[in-house]
């Protein structure tokens, strides 16, 4: 062991404490956007803790349009040295070459639009953070130093060097059949779940089977899970055809629904009997 090695001079344990928490509509990591830019209209709040002089720390922040939020991936225990990003077409990547939440220290960062500050509450938009996410720090986004248009696209590179930052991977086109559109509208009216919007956002990024994004290959096609609903779709080139939607509950589970909590699924299947395997 050399005198200059980390083992010769052990570092003290680092201690982090949240300065506040995110409050928003995203309760599950399966509902979160891949990046803040994929959820530009999602409103959230960041509620800072009282009794810590944070009201003084927030002074002058309202002058900035965008802010960095440094946070903790609280729903991701453990980490993986190799991960499979949704946009990868060439297998797993080293986690340090990705934005995966499965990191040795599960620290995340997001740029969100700051819409206002009320006391210790920040109103933001474009958040990809889950409800209850611990916030570690806030910083202003400074365009002249934080934006680097020539940064390149790493393993996402399509070939040509892009001078204007944009997603280097073209989105898939997502089409709903009349049946699927009708079913999606029924589900939203009955449960307030925007299943069509969620489906379009997820499948446009990439419709290939992926456990984290809850996409499976079935004998008759492909299936996406959106909360308790199952969206069946087919893929032709870069065209995604959403065919129909089913309940994710088994018939045996619905028969045991004594308190009516699954009534929407029972009524849905009464209108559209469970489809055979596609």
N, C-alpha and C positions, 0 to 999 in steps of 0.2 A: 504494500500500500504506500503510495507516494505521499509526501507531506502536503502536497497541494490538492490531493483528491478530496471529494466531498465527504468520504467516509472518515478522513482524518480530522475534519472540522465539521461535525454534525450541526445542522442548522436547527434553530428552535422551531417548534411547531407553530404554524401560522394560524391565527384566530381571526375569523370573519364573523361579523354580526350584521344582520339585515338592517337597512335603514328604513325599510317599508315593504309594502306588498302590492302586487298587481291585483286589481279587481276588474274582472271583465267577463265576457260571455263564453270564453273557451274553457270548458271544464275538463276536457280530456286532451291528451297529446295527439290523439288521432284526429282531432278537429282543428288543430293548429295549422296555420299556413307554413309552407316551407321556409319562407323569408318574409320580413315585414312588407316588402314590395308586392307580395302576392295577396296581401290583405289590406289594401290602401284605405278602406272605409270602415274597418273594424274599430269601434270606439272602446276605450278602456280608461281606467283611472289608476294612478299610482298614489297610494295613500302612505305618506311618511309617518313615522312614529312620533308621538308627542313627547315632550319633556327632554328633547335632545338638542335643542337650539336649531333645529332644521329650518324653522321659519326664517332665520337669519341667513342660513346657507343657501336658501332659495332666492335671495335678493338678486335681481338683475338677470335671472334665467329667462324670464318671460320675454326678453328682447330677442331670443333666438327662435327660429322657426322649427328647427329640428334638434333633437337631443339624442345622445347615446344613453342607453340603459344597460348597465352591467348587472347581470342577474345570475341566479343559481338554478340549474335544471333540477328541481326538487323531486321530479317524478322519474329520475333516471339513476337509480343506484347502480354502482359498478360501472365498468367501462370495457371497451373492446378495442384492441390495437388495430384491427381491420374491420371496416364497415362497408355496407353496400348502399351508397347514396341513391336516391330515386332517379337521378339523371345519368347514372353511370351505365355505359353500354359495353364496358370492358372489364366487368368484375369488381371485386372489392378493392377498396383504397385504404391507405394508411389514415387513421383517424385525424392526424395532424394536417392532412391534405384535404380535409372536409370541414363542413359546419355541423357535423353530427353532434347530438347532445350526449353521446356515450363517450365521455372524456375522462382522463385520470382525475382532473379537477373539473367537475361539471359546471364550468362558468360559461355563460352565454352573453352575447351583446347584440343589441338591436338598435336601429335608428328609427325613431318614431316622430311623428309630427306633434308638436306641442301646441295645443289649442287654448290653453289657459291654466292659471294657477289660482286655486281658491283655498287660502290658508295653507294647510299641509297636503292638499290634494292637487295632483297634476292631472288635467284632462288631456289625453293623448289619442291619436288616431293612427291606424296602420300597425297595430300591435300584433305580434305573433306569439305573445307570452300567455301562459295559462293563468286562470284565476288562482290566486294564492301564491304566485311565484315570488320568492324572496328577492328583493332588490338590494344590490350591494353598493351601487354608486350611480350618479348621474353626471353627465358632462355635456357641454354644448357641442353640436356638430358644426365644425368650422369649415366651410366649403373650400377655401383656398388651400388648406393644408390636409383635409381629410379625403378629398376627391382626387383620384389618380386615374384619369381616363386611359392611360397607356399601361395599366397594370396587367393586362393579358387575362386569359381565361383558363390557364392551367390545363388539366385534363378534360375540361369542357370545350377546349378550343376546336372550332369547326374547320379551321384552315387559315382564312384571311384574318389579319390583325384588325381588330375593331378600333376605330378612332373615337367613336361615341359609345359609352357604356350601354350595353343592352344584353338581354339574355341570349347567349350564343346558341342555345338549343331551341329550335322552333317548337311552339306549342302544338299539341295534337288537336285536331278539329273534333269537337264532341257534338253529336246530333242525338236528339231524343225522338223516339218513335211517338206517334200520337198516343198510343197506350201508355208508354212510360211518362209522357208529359202530363197526361190526365191523372195518373197515379201519384206523381210527384206533387201536383197541385192539391190533390185530396189530402195527402199527408201533411203538407204545410198548413192547410186550412184547419186540419183537425188537431195537429200537435205543435204547430209553430216551428217545426224543423224545416229549414230551407234545404231540402234534400237535393233538389235540382241544382241549386247554386253550389252546394258542397261537392256534388258529383262532378260538375263541370270543372271546378277548380282543381280537384284531385286528378282527374283523368287527363286534363290538358297538360299536366306536368309529365305524364308518362303512365300508360295503362298496363305495363307488364307486371306479372306477379311479384309481390313484395310484402313480406310479413309486417313490417312497420306501418305500411300504408294500407294494410288490410285488403290487399288484392290477391285473389286466389284463382288458380286455373282449375276448372271443373271438367268432367268428361265432355260436357256439351258446350263449353265456352268459358268465359271469364266472369268473375263476380267481385264486386266491391262492397264492403260493409260500411255503411254510414249509420253510426250508432246501432240501433236494433233492426235496421232495414237492410235488405240485400238487393243490390242493384246488379242486374245481369246485362252484360254488354258483349259486343263482338268487335274485333279489330281487323281492319283491312288497310294495310299500309300505315298512313298516319291519320286515318279516319276512324273514330270511335263511334259505334252505333249503340246507344243505350236502348235495350229492347223492352225490358219490363222490370218491375220491382216486386219483391216478395217480403213478407215478414221474416225476421230472423229467428222468431220463436218457433219451437216445435209444437205440433198439435197437442202433445201430452202436457206441455207447459201451459198452453192456453186453457186446457180443461181444468187445470188446478188454480186458475185465476179467480179466487173467491172474493177478492176485494175490488175487482174491476179495474185494477191498475193497467191491465193489458187490453182494455176494451177497444182501443183504437185498432189494435192488430186483429182482434176478432171481427170487428166491423169491416176492416179492409179485406179480409179473406172472404167475408160474406159477399162483398161486391166483386172481388176478383179471386176466385178459388185458387188455391196454391198451384203454381205452375209446375208442370213436369220439368225434369232436367233439360236445360237448353243445350 
